[in-house]
Amino acid sequence: MDISAYTRKCLREDEEFILYRARPSEAESPSVLLLIPASIRPALESLKKIEHEYSFRDDLAITWAVRPLTSSVQRTEGACS
């Protein structure tokens, strides 16, 4: 999933993760939530948390949960401002 053209808005930041809402430039496309490690070199435990949460993808019903679309490793700019 290419999110390079998406505009990001920081929703929450702590010492471990940053949560963004990303909106595409096309109005008809839905927005997505991005959860990224706050550190450029995240702890292995942080990466395992993301993998663990992603593993529940198929157990989440779209009627009551936001389902993960994908899990990937990408470099991103820093913290919320």
BELNOR-V563496 format. One line per field, one symbol per residue. ss: DSSP state (2 for helix, 1 for strand, 0 for the rest). Layout:
ss = ???
This chain:
ss = 000000111111100011111110000000011111100000022222222222002220000000000000000000000
